[in-house]
Amino acid sequence: MQKNGIFYLGLALVLNAVLLHSSCTKNDDPGNEPLYLNATFPKLEFKHNLYYLLDHRARSIEMIFNEEIDPNSVTGNISLSDKTGSHDANYDIETSGKVVVLFFKKEFLLHDGWKYELSLEAGIKSISGEKLKNSEIFELRTNGKHAFTHTGVKVKSNNDNNRNSIVCISDLHLGDERATNGNYCWFGKNAEALESLLDSVLHSNQIRELVIQGDLFDEWIVPYSILPFNPDSGINNSMDYFRAIAESPVNIGIFDRFKSIAGHDEIDLVYIPGNHDMKMKQEYLEELIPGVIWKGDVEGLGKYSPADGIIMEHGHRYDFFNCPQPLVNAGHMLPPGYFISRLYAQGMMESAGNAEKSLVQPDGSADFVAAWTLAIIYTLGDFNMSVPPLDSAIVLMGGIDGYIDPFSFNGAQDMYAANIQDLWPATQTENAVPVPLDVLIAIWHGFDLTSAALLEYMQMSTSLSSYNVVSFGHSHNPMVQVYPAGNEYSGIYANSGSWIDADQCSHDVRTYLVIKPAEWTDSDLDVVMLHQLNLAGGTKGNEYVAELISEENILK
């Protein structure tokens, strides 16, 4: 009796499991729904749920189906095309089991930064008779070709010998000889690398423009105990200061190359002013680099649009602490960030250059006084400095921006605190800010300019104009990212990073952008690439090579 009970209980459980499995899998039974062919591209990256990324140097395209393919069904049912028409005559097709490969003919080269479409017609079928459910079109986009043909592997493409690329650099922060000798210069260790980059620009047959997006010169990183303008050093004004930077032994080779680029018949050198050189004027720069193209607009600011849908700035226009402040004290324009930089430079000098990794900007969640105080505290903490007498007039000025008398740090704070927030709307009007910003958002832009790019240029609901590509410097944080994420993105924000010494920055340095405007390449795509220049090592020794960090493209 007990054994029979166990037997029937077991049988019931087995039957229940079988019935349950049957009910759960009924809709997936191959007999109830026809099988369909589908193709994948396992060797290609599927980006943003939108397109497959194809190397422009590729010599084939491989597809893998879920069933073995009838070779006789392939002919006439697979087609590769672009905006110029069909490329069916430019490849051969081979089929082996589930694999179908398009092999490009020797004379056919893919364009770089280009959109292609691969069509699969419903006539393709498997050996067992399965077909595609519907005809399909797959979007393929090729990556951009680096603008330096002697960097890395040299491979020809359809875009060779066309000057259709822009190289963007920013935030070099070159100092004068006093800064180098006094250990308070942000730049020096990357001088050789920068010279290598500029040589690459000069020898490239792809580059149409080199754009410097601000802070080539650094007039701010000067210890508060040193006179920025000092007749004993031959520096009486900003022009003397900038000339001293250009003539510093560390920088002479760099400026020689800038002059060669500016004088090149087929390359333009474009300059957009930054905050650390906001006192630069067009006539100053043209004297130091004859042939340079100045792109300033409002005093201390500038912007440049090299092609339709692309805009470039330094980015400090949207930074409360570092944009020009012409209304706080009539006849002057230096912002609060200038004084924090003077304290930071003092710390660099006193620590013999062994600084922490970044110039700390004010906290984005505080008002001006709190943010100023935090910036002072963090800067002191970076160098383990003793607190200077904040009420004493220890910040030597010597005439910079028209300030003759020295400041105390508390005096500078009080000067700004009296009206800087009340004047902020009018200041933005004076600085030609397209979309006015709240104070707290503008304070945050000392950290991150991503939202500035979005609000000012890429969100049609707020911005006055829509741009595909927005390129800034200023933050020292190199990046290329789409907005918004996913397959509906409408813009690319790019930041060129910096060339300051690595021990002075928490981000990658020696970075630059290569931008290929669709307007110049006759492509459907604007392409943006972020590179870092590094020593090759190994058998190449001290040769610098470019390494791709990230790349994005966007349909025009």
N, C-alpha and C positions, 0 to 999 in steps of 0.2 A: 504493500500500500504506500509506504513512504517512498519506495523507489519509483513507483508509477507517478506519484505526485511530483517528484523531482523531474522525471522525464517530461511530463506534460508542461510543467513550468518552464523548463528549458526550451521546449518546442515553441511555446508561446512567445518567449523572448526573442528567439531567432526569427519567427514569422513577423513579429512586430518590427524588428530591426530592418527586415527586408522590405516590408511595406513602407516604413518610414523613409528608407533610402530611396525607394521608388517614387514616393510622393515628392521628395525634395529634389530629385534629379529629373523629373519628368520633362520639364521644359528645356533641359539641356541635352536631352537624348538626340544624338545625331540623326536618328530616324524621323524626328519630329520637326527639324528645321534644317534646311539645306546648308551645306558647307560653302564658304566663299573663300576665294584666294585673297591674301593680303600681302603687301610688300613692306619690308623694313630696310633701313639704311644703317646697319650696325656700326659702320666705321665713321659715321658723321654725327656731330652733335646737333641735337634738336633744341634750338634756342627760343626761349620765351613762348613755347608752345605755338610757334609761328613758322619757322623756317629751319632748314638744315644748313649748317655751316660747312662749306666746301673749301678746301685749300686751293688757292688760285693756281698753284703749281701742279695740281692733280692731273694725272694722265688717264684716269678712269673713274667711273662711278659704279659701285657695286650694290646690288639689291639682293636680298634674300627673301624668298617667298615661303609660305607655310606648307607648300606642296611642291613636288617635283614638276617642273614646267615642261610643257610640250614645246620643243624648239620651233616647230613649224608655226606656232601661234604667235610668236614674238614679232616677226617681221611685219612692219606697218602698224604695229600697235603700241610701240614705245617711241616717244618723240621728245627731243630736247630743243628748247627754243629760248630766245630772249627778245628784247625790244626790237632787234634788227631782223627777226624772223627765225626760221627753222635752221637747226644745225644738224639735221639728219645725215647730211652728206659728209659730216666731219668726224664720224665715229663708226666703228664696227661693233656688232653685238655678238657675244658668245654666251651660250647657255650650258650649264652643267648641273644637273639635278635641280636643286632648289635655287641655285645661284644664277643670276643674270648680270652680266657686266658690260658696260659701255666702254670700249677702249678708244680713246681719242687718236685720230690720225696724227702723224708726225708734224704736219704743218699747222695743226690747229692748236691754238693757245687760248686758255680761258682769260677773260678780263679779270683784273683784281677789283674788289669792291663792286661787284656786279650782281644783278639779279637774273636768275635763270628759272625756267619752269620745265619740269619733267612730267610728261603726260603718259599715263597708262590707260589704254583703251580696254573696254569690256571684252574684247575679242581674245585677250590672253587667257589661256586655260592650262590646267594641269594635265598630267598624263592620265589621271583618273577622271578627267572631265570637268573638274570644278572651275568656275570662272570668277572674275571680280564681280562684286555685287553691283558696282557702278564704275564708270570711268573715273579716274582720279588724277588730280594735278598736284604735284608736290613742288613747293617753292624752295629753291636752292639759292644761297647767297655766298659768294666767294669772299674770303678775307681780304684785307688791304695789304698791299705790298709795301714793305718798308722803303722809305724815301732814300736811304743810303745804299746804293747798289754795291758798294764794296764791303758792306757789313754782313757777315754771315755768308750763306750760300748764295751765289749769284745765279739767278734763274730768270730767263727772259719771260716777258709777258706782253700782252697786247698793248699795254700802256707805257712801254719803254720809251725813253727820250721825250716824254711829255711832262712839262713842268706843271703839275697839278696838285702839289702837296704844300701844306703849311706846317712848319715846325714852330711850336709854341714853348717858350721857356719863361720862367718868372722867378722872382725871389732869390736873386743871386746874392744880394746884400754885400756888395763889394765895399770895403773900407779903405781909408787912406793908410799911409805908412805908419802913422802914429798908432792906429788901431791894431795893425799887425804886430808891431813891436811891443805894444802894451797888453797883448793877449785879450783884447776885447772886440776882436773882429769875428763876425760869424763865418766869414769866407776865407779860404786859404788852402785847405787840404784837397779841395776838388778842382783846383786851378788847372792841373794837367788834364783832367777828364773833360773839363769845359773846353779847353783848347782843342782837344780831340773831336768833340762834338762840332765845334765851329768849323774845323777843317773838313769834317764830313759834309756839312752844309755847303761849303765852298766847292767841293768836288762832286756833289750830287748833280745828276741831270734830271732829277725829279722835283726839286724844290723851287717853288716860285716865291715864297715869302718866309722869312724868319721873323716871328712876332715876339717881342719881349713884353710880357704882360706885367710890367711894374717891378719896383724895388730892385732895379739894377744897381743903383747907388744907395748907400745907407748913410743918411744924415742924422739918424736917431740914436744908434747904438754908440753912445759916447758917455763915459762915466760922468756922474754929476759933478765930480771934483775937477773935471777938465773942461777948459773953455772950448766949445765947438769952433768958434772963430777966434783965432789967436795970431796976431801979427808976427809974433816970434816964429811961428810955423809957416808964415806966408799965406795965411788964410784969414781974409778979412770979410768974406761974404760967402753966400751959397755957391756962386760960380767958382770962387777959389777952392771951396771945399770939394766940389765935384771934379774940378781939374786935378786936385791932389789925389783923388781916388783913381782917376784915369792914369795918372803918372806914377802910382805906387808900383814898385818892382814886381809885386805879385800879379798885378793886373795889366801890365804893359802888353804882354803877348795877347791877352784877351781883347784889348781895345784895338790892337793892330788887325786882328781878325774881323772885329766888328767893322772897321773901316773898309776892309777888303770886301766884305759882304755888301755893305752900303754902296760901294762903288761898282759892284758887279752889274753887268749889263742885263742879266736875266734873273736876278734875285733882288727882291726888295727887303730892306731891314725896317721894320715898323716898331715904333715904341709907344706904349701906353703908360702914363705915369702911375706910380704906386703911392702908398702912404709914407714910406720911409724916404722917398725922394719927391714928395709933393711940392717942394719948393723949386723943383726943376722947371725951367722954362724952355720954350722951343729954341730960342736963340742960343741958350747955353748948350743944349744937346747938339745942335747943328754945328757948333764950333768944335765940340769934342769928337763927334762922329759925322763928318761931312757926308751928305747924301742920305742921312737917316730920314725916315718919314714919321713925323710927329702926329700922334692921334690924341691930343688933349682936347677937352671941351671946356667944362667949368674949371676954374683954377684948382690945381691939385688933383684933378680927376681926368679920366678919358675913357673912351670906348671906341671899338672898331668893328665894322662888319665887312669882312673880306669878300663875302659872297652871300647870295640870297639865303635867308634863313639861318645865318650863323652870326653870333654876336660875341665879342670878347671884351673883358674888362679886367682890372686888377681885382676888384671886389670890395674895396674898402668904402665905396660909396654907401654901402648898406650896413656898415659896422659903426655903431654908435660911438665907440671909444677911439676909433681910428680914422674916421672920415674928416675932411676939413670942417672946422668949426669957425666960420667967418663972422658969426653974429655974437658969440659969447663975449668977445672983447674986440671992439671995432678996430680994424687995421691989422688984425692978427688972425691966423688960421690954424695954428697947431692944436691938435686935440689932446684929450687926457692921456691917450696911449703913448704920446711922446715922453711924458714924464716918467711913466712906468718903465719905458725902454731905457731911460737914463739910469734908473735904479738898477735895472738888470745888468747894464753894461758895467756899472760899478762892481757888482758881484762877480762878473766875469774877470775883471782886472784883479780884484782882491784874491780870487781863488786861482789865479794864474791860468785861466782858461779852462779849468776843470768844472764846467757848468753841468747842471742837470740837462735833461733832454728837451725841454721846450720852454719858450717864453709863455708864462701862464697868463691867460687872458681873464678878464673879470667873469664872475659867475653869471650865467644867463638868467638866473631866477631872482636877482636882486635889483634894487633901484641903484641910482648912480653912486650915492655915498657908500652904500654897502658894497657895491661892486668895486669901487676904488679901494676901499679898505682891504677887501679880500685880495685884490691884485697886489697891494703892498705886502700883505702878510705872506702870500704864496711866493712872491719873488724873494723876499728875505729868507724864507724857508728853503728855497732852491739852493742857496749858497751858504746856508747856515750863517748868515750875516747878523751882526749885532744891529739893533734898531738905531738908525741914524737920528740925530736931533731933528724931528719932523717940523718943529717950529722955527728952526734956524735957516737963514738964507744960504743954503749950501749948494743949490743947483745952479751952477754957473752957466750963463747964457751967452754973453759976449756979443749980442746983436742978432742972433738967429731969430728969424721971423719978426725982427724989430724989437725984440726984448733985450734991453741992455743990462738992466739990473738983475741980480740973482733972485731965484725963487726959493721959498721953503716948500716942502711937499704939502704941508697943511695949507699954505697960501695958494698953491695951485689947485688943491681940492676945493677950497672956498671960492676961488674964481669961477670954476666950472659949476659948482653946486648952486651958485646964486641964480642961474637962469638957463642952464643947458637943457634941462628937460622941458621947461616952458617954451623955449625957442625951437625945440626939435621939429615941429611941423614946418616952421619957416625955414629952418636949416635944410630940410629935405627939399623944399622948393628951390632954395638957393643952389643946392647941389644937383638939381635936375634928376631927382629920384623918380622913376616912372610911376611906381605904385607906393604911396606913403606907408611907412612901417610903424608899428607900435614900438615904444622905447625898449621894452623887455625883449622883443624879438630882435631888435637891432643890436642890443647888448649880446644876445646869444650868437650873433653872426661873427663875433670875435673868435668863436670856436669853430663854427661850421656854416658854410655859405650855401649849403644845398637848398635850404628853404628860400634863400634870396633868389637863386636862379629860378626856382619854380614860381615864386610869387611875382617876380618882376618880368619874366620873359616867357614862361611856358604854360601858365594857366590862363586860358582864354577868359575865364570868368572874372579874373582880377587884372591881368596885365593888359597894357595898351596895345601890344603887338605880340604876335606868336612867332617863336623861333624854334627851329629844329634842334639846334646845337647852341649851348651856352657854355663858354669857357672862361673860368676865373683862375686867379692865382691866390695870393694873400694868406690863405689858411695853412699853407705848407703841406696840405694833405692831398697827395695825388690820387685821383680817382677818375673812373669813367663809369657812369651808371645811367640806366634808362629811367624815365618817369612817365607814367607809373609803371610798376613792375607788371610783367605779364605780356599778353599778346596785343594789348590795346595801347601800348606806350606811344606818347606823342612828342617826346623830347629826350635829348641826351644832355646830362650835365657832366662836364669834364673839368678837372683841375690839374694844372701842370706841375704842382708840387714845388720843390725848391732845390737849390744847389748849395745850401749852407753846409757846414761841416756836420757829419753824421752825429757827433756827440753833442750837437746843439739842437737836435730835432728828434722827436719821438716818431716821426714818419720816415718812409723811404726818401732818400735824397738822390740827386743826379737823375731826376726824372724829367720827361718832356712829352709833349703831345705831337702826334702827326695827324693832321686833319686833311681829308681829301674831299673837297666840296663836289657834290654832284654837278653843280654848274660848270665846274672845270673839267670833270672827267667824262661828261656826257652820260653818266650813269643815272639810275633811278635812286641811288643811295648816297647819302652823306656818310662818310666813314670816319670814325675817331679811334685812334690807337694811343695807348699810354705805354711808354717805354722807360726803361732804366738803363743807364750806361754803367757797365761794370768791367773790371779787369777780366780778361779771358782766362788767364792763368795757363798752366800746362806748357805746351810747346810754343804757345803764342806769347808767353811772357807778359810784357806790360801793355799789350794791345787792348784797347777798349772795344767792347762789343755791346750791341744793343740787345736787351732782353725784353720781350713783350710781356707786359703785366696784365693788360686787359684791352678788349676791343669791343666796340659796338657800332652798329650802323642803323640808319633810319631811312625809311622811304620819304622821298620829297613829296 
